[in-house]
Amino acid sequence: MSSSRREATVLAFTPFERALVMIGPAALGVLLAVLLPILGRWLSGVGFPLLGVVWRVLAAVDDWWKVAVQAAIFAVVGALVSVEILRRSTRVTVDADGVRLQTGDRQVTVPRVEIDFVFMERKSLIILDRESRQMFHGEPQADPVPLEKTFLEYGYPWRDDDPFTDLYRPWAPDSGELPVAVEAVLSARALAVRKKAHKEAAELRGSLEKLGYAIRDDGDRQLWRPLVRS
């Protein structure tokens, strides 16, 4: 059967993975709330010098109600972690006509004819158009292996890494290499990256692409290249 007749393939958390994401962080928090006071009392008792104040504070949680309160706090923190994972992770649906990407309440549809390259960069799925702009950049719920297999089965141009890696150059503020407007956006984005303001950084990425430049992050360092038309 040709790929054009195939039904769409959904790449998302398995039921087990979703349960793990939803329950795991809170359960781990409760486990830590119970074990840390025990560990603190033991390390304080044997005279372990490293972080002695921390161990004594943990050992002070010595009543059941204190442990219960600590467990409740850790469980809430774990639940917030679960919400953030679900909010930021992307459900990917692939068919012969295009790719649908559902991230929280936001859905992006990318037509097949506009896609030039698809690849993984660290934990992120990246889709480039025919002018090497990022049409999508996000963390998929599926692992890289089934993602690669599915995109190749539908005839998408999957690559093992960024095909334009060699074109990137590290950004040096006020180097004179880039137009003033681009320097201003890169400066603002550097601040957003340091503050971990992901939404603002993504918006500024779009502003740079409108000015004719692509950007990628290497830790807190920004790398830039001009857009390339295929």
C-alpha positions as CSV (number, residue, x, y, z in Angstrom):
1,M,0.0,0.0,0.0
2,S,1.4,3.4,-0.9
3,S,2.0,6.0,1.8
4,S,-0.7,8.3,0.3
5,R,-3.4,5.7,1.3
6,R,-2.1,5.0,4.8
7,E,-4.0,6.2,7.8
8,A,-2.3,8.8,10.0
9,T,0.2,7.6,12.6
10,V,0.0,9.1,16.0
11,L,3.3,9.3,18.0
12,A,2.6,10.1,21.7
13,F,3.1,8.8,25.2
14,T,2.0,5.2,25.6
15,P,-0.6,4.6,28.4
16,F,2.2,3.4,30.7
17,E,4.4,6.5,29.9
18,R,1.4,8.9,30.4
19,A,0.7,7.2,33.8
20,L,4.3,7.5,34.7
21,V,4.4,11.2,33.8
22,M,1.2,11.9,35.7
23,I,1.9,9.9,38.8
24,G,5.7,9.4,38.9
25,P,6.9,12.9,40.0
26,A,4.3,13.1,42.9
27,A,5.1,9.5,44.0
28,L,8.8,10.3,43.9
29,G,8.2,13.4,46.0
30,V,6.3,11.4,48.6
31,L,9.1,8.8,48.7
32,L,11.7,11.5,49.2
33,A,9.6,13.1,52.0
34,V,9.7,9.8,53.9
35,L,13.3,8.8,53.2
36,L,15.1,12.1,53.6
37,P,14.4,12.5,57.3
38,I,15.6,8.9,57.9
39,L,18.8,9.6,55.9
40,G,19.3,12.9,57.7
41,R,19.1,11.2,61.1
42,W,21.5,8.4,60.1
43,L,24.1,10.8,58.6
44,S,23.8,13.1,61.7
45,G,24.2,10.1,64.0
46,V,27.4,8.9,62.3
47,G,28.9,12.4,62.3
48,F,29.0,12.8,58.5
49,P,30.6,16.2,58.1
50,L,29.5,17.1,54.7
51,L,26.4,19.4,54.6
52,G,25.9,18.7,58.3
53,V,23.4,21.6,58.8
54,V,21.2,20.2,56.0
55,W,21.2,16.7,57.5
56,R,20.2,18.1,60.9
57,V,17.3,20.1,59.3
58,L,16.1,16.9,57.6
59,A,16.5,14.9,60.8
60,A,14.3,17.4,62.6
61,V,11.3,16.1,60.6
62,D,10.8,13.4,63.3
63,D,7.0,13.3,63.8
64,W,4.5,11.6,61.6
65,W,2.5,14.8,61.0
66,K,5.7,16.6,59.9
67,V,6.5,13.8,57.5
68,A,2.9,14.0,56.2
69,V,3.1,17.8,55.7
70,Q,6.4,17.4,53.9
71,A,5.0,14.6,51.8
72,A,2.0,16.7,50.8
73,I,4.3,19.6,49.8
74,F,6.6,17.3,47.8
75,A,3.6,15.7,46.1
76,V,2.3,19.1,45.0
77,V,5.7,20.0,43.6
78,G,5.7,16.6,41.7
79,A,2.2,17.3,40.3
80,L,3.4,20.7,39.0
81,V,6.3,18.9,37.3
82,S,3.8,16.6,35.7
83,V,1.7,19.5,34.4
84,E,4.8,21.2,33.0
85,I,5.9,18.0,31.2
86,L,2.4,17.5,29.6
87,R,2.2,21.2,28.8
88,R,5.6,21.3,26.9
89,S,5.6,17.8,25.3
90,T,4.2,17.4,21.8
91,R,1.9,14.8,20.3
92,V,2.9,14.2,16.7
93,T,0.5,13.0,14.0
94,V,2.1,12.1,10.6
95,D,0.3,11.3,7.3
96,A,1.1,11.7,3.6
97,D,-0.3,15.3,3.5
98,G,1.5,16.8,6.5
99,V,2.3,16.8,10.2
100,R,0.0,17.9,13.0
101,L,1.8,18.8,16.3
102,Q,-0.3,19.2,19.5
103,T,1.5,20.9,22.3
104,G,-0.8,21.5,25.2
105,D,-3.7,23.5,23.8
106,R,-1.7,24.7,20.8
107,Q,-1.9,22.9,17.5
108,V,0.4,23.4,14.5
109,T,-0.2,21.8,11.1
110,V,2.7,21.7,8.7
111,P,1.9,20.7,5.0
112,R,4.1,18.1,3.5
113,V,4.9,20.3,0.5
114,E,6.5,22.9,2.7
115,I,8.8,20.6,4.6
116,D,12.5,20.4,3.5
117,F,14.1,18.6,6.4
118,V,13.1,16.8,9.6
119,F,15.6,15.9,12.4
120,M,16.2,15.6,16.1
121,E,18.5,18.0,18.0
122,R,19.1,16.8,21.5
123,K,15.6,16.1,22.7
124,S,13.8,18.4,20.3
125,L,12.1,17.6,17.0
126,I,12.8,20.3,14.3
127,I,11.1,20.8,11.0
128,L,12.6,23.2,8.5
129,D,10.9,24.7,5.5
130,R,12.4,25.3,2.0
131,E,14.1,28.5,3.2
132,S,15.6,26.7,6.2
133,R,13.2,28.4,8.7
134,Q,12.1,26.4,11.7
135,M,8.4,25.5,11.2
136,F,8.4,23.6,14.4
137,H,10.8,23.2,17.4
138,G,9.6,21.2,20.4
139,E,10.0,18.1,22.6
140,P,8.0,15.2,21.2
141,Q,6.3,12.6,23.4
142,A,7.7,9.8,21.3
143,D,11.2,8.5,21.3
144,P,13.6,9.3,18.4
145,V,13.6,5.8,16.9
146,P,9.8,5.5,16.2
147,L,9.8,9.2,15.1
148,E,12.5,8.5,12.5
149,K,10.9,5.2,11.4
150,T,7.5,6.8,10.9
151,F,8.7,9.9,9.0
152,L,10.8,7.8,6.7
153,E,7.9,5.4,6.0
154,Y,5.8,8.4,4.9
155,G,8.6,9.6,2.6
156,Y,9.6,12.6,4.7
157,P,13.2,14.0,4.3
158,W,14.5,12.8,7.7
159,R,18.2,13.7,8.6
160,D,20.4,12.4,11.4
161,D,21.3,15.9,12.4
162,D,20.9,19.6,11.3
163,P,22.0,19.7,7.6
164,F,23.2,23.3,8.1
165,T,25.4,22.7,11.2
166,D,28.5,23.9,9.4
167,L,27.0,27.3,8.6
168,Y,26.4,28.3,12.2
169,R,28.7,30.8,13.9
170,P,28.9,31.8,17.6
171,W,27.3,35.2,18.3
172,A,29.8,37.8,19.6
173,P,27.9,41.0,20.8
174,D,28.8,44.1,18.9
175,S,31.2,42.3,16.6
176,G,30.0,44.2,13.5
177,E,29.2,41.0,11.6
178,L,25.4,41.5,11.7
179,P,23.0,44.3,11.1
180,V,22.1,46.5,14.0
181,A,18.5,45.2,14.1
182,V,19.7,41.6,14.2
183,E,22.1,42.4,17.1
184,A,19.3,44.0,19.0
185,V,17.1,40.9,18.7
186,L,20.0,38.6,19.6
187,S,20.7,40.7,22.7
188,A,17.1,40.5,23.8
189,R,17.0,36.8,23.1
190,A,20.2,36.1,25.1
191,L,18.5,37.7,28.1
192,A,15.4,35.5,27.6
193,V,17.5,32.4,27.3
194,R,19.3,33.2,30.6
195,K,15.9,33.8,32.3
196,K,14.6,30.5,30.8
197,A,11.7,32.5,29.3
198,H,11.0,29.9,26.6
199,K,8.0,31.5,25.0
200,E,9.8,34.9,24.7
201,A,12.9,33.2,23.3
202,A,10.7,31.3,20.7
203,E,9.0,34.6,19.6
204,L,12.4,36.3,19.2
205,R,13.6,33.3,17.1
206,G,10.7,34.1,14.8
207,S,11.8,37.7,14.7
208,L,15.3,36.7,13.7
209,E,14.0,34.5,10.9
210,K,12.0,37.4,9.5
211,L,15.2,39.3,9.4
212,G,16.8,36.5,7.4
213,Y,18.7,34.6,10.1
214,A,18.4,31.2,11.9
215,I,19.4,30.7,15.5
216,R,20.3,27.7,17.6
217,D,21.3,27.4,21.3
218,D,24.4,25.8,22.7
219,G,23.8,26.1,26.4
220,D,23.5,29.8,27.1
221,R,25.4,30.6,23.9
222,Q,23.6,31.5,20.7
223,L,24.8,30.4,17.2
224,W,23.5,32.1,14.1
225,R,23.5,31.5,10.3
226,P,21.8,33.1,7.3
227,L,18.7,31.5,6.0
228,V,19.3,29.2,3.0
229,R,16.8,28.6,0.2
230,S,16.7,25.1,-1.1
